[in-house]
Amino acid sequence: MDMINSIADMSIEMANNKLMTNVSKAVLDMTMDTYQEQGDELTKMMEASVTPYLGQNIDVTI
């Protein structure tokens, strides 16, 4: 009976490890997506700042 319990315990342990691996992978994928979006936004901001004349003149007529 001890061997059956040992096999059952090992099976449960392996299932838990697989679940934790899948959860960790999902969290990592979400984190990578977030960093990708932030990188894209940073690229857009840097491209917008390439035009040095933009925003240097202010019309103050009343």
Rosetta constraint file for C-alpha pairs under 8 A:
AtomPair CA 1 CA 5 HARMONIC 6.44 0.50
AtomPair CA 2 CA 6 HARMONIC 6.16 0.50
AtomPair CA 3 CA 7 HARMONIC 6.19 0.50
AtomPair CA 4 CA 8 HARMONIC 6.14 0.50
AtomPair CA 5 CA 9 HARMONIC 5.98 0.50
AtomPair CA 6 CA 10 HARMONIC 6.13 0.50
AtomPair CA 7 CA 11 HARMONIC 6.14 0.50
AtomPair CA 8 CA 12 HARMONIC 6.24 0.50
AtomPair CA 9 CA 13 HARMONIC 6.10 0.50
AtomPair CA 10 CA 14 HARMONIC 6.12 0.50
AtomPair CA 11 CA 15 HARMONIC 6.22 0.50
AtomPair CA 12 CA 16 HARMONIC 6.16 0.50
AtomPair CA 13 CA 17 HARMONIC 6.18 0.50
AtomPair CA 14 CA 18 HARMONIC 6.17 0.50
AtomPair CA 15 CA 19 HARMONIC 6.18 0.50
AtomPair CA 16 CA 20 HARMONIC 6.17 0.50
AtomPair CA 17 CA 21 HARMONIC 6.12 0.50
AtomPair CA 18 CA 22 HARMONIC 6.19 0.50
AtomPair CA 19 CA 23 HARMONIC 6.17 0.50
AtomPair CA 20 CA 24 HARMONIC 6.03 0.50
AtomPair CA 21 CA 25 HARMONIC 6.11 0.50
AtomPair CA 22 CA 26 HARMONIC 6.19 0.50
AtomPair CA 23 CA 27 HARMONIC 6.24 0.50
AtomPair CA 24 CA 28 HARMONIC 6.11 0.50
AtomPair CA 25 CA 29 HARMONIC 6.10 0.50
AtomPair CA 26 CA 30 HARMONIC 6.28 0.50
AtomPair CA 27 CA 31 HARMONIC 6.18 0.50
AtomPair CA 28 CA 32 HARMONIC 6.10 0.50
AtomPair CA 29 CA 33 HARMONIC 6.18 0.50
AtomPair CA 30 CA 34 HARMONIC 6.25 0.50
AtomPair CA 31 CA 35 HARMONIC 6.27 0.50
AtomPair CA 32 CA 36 HARMONIC 6.07 0.50
AtomPair CA 33 CA 37 HARMONIC 6.23 0.50
AtomPair CA 34 CA 38 HARMONIC 6.21 0.50
AtomPair CA 35 CA 39 HARMONIC 6.03 0.50
AtomPair CA 36 CA 40 HARMONIC 6.20 0.50
AtomPair CA 37 CA 41 HARMONIC 6.25 0.50
AtomPair CA 38 CA 42 HARMONIC 6.12 0.50
AtomPair CA 39 CA 43 HARMONIC 6.13 0.50
AtomPair CA 40 CA 44 HARMONIC 6.30 0.50
AtomPair CA 41 CA 45 HARMONIC 6.22 0.50
AtomPair CA 42 CA 46 HARMONIC 6.15 0.50
AtomPair CA 43 CA 47 HARMONIC 6.11 0.50
AtomPair CA 44 CA 48 HARMONIC 6.18 0.50
AtomPair CA 45 CA 49 HARMONIC 6.39 0.50
AtomPair CA 46 CA 50 HARMONIC 6.68 0.50
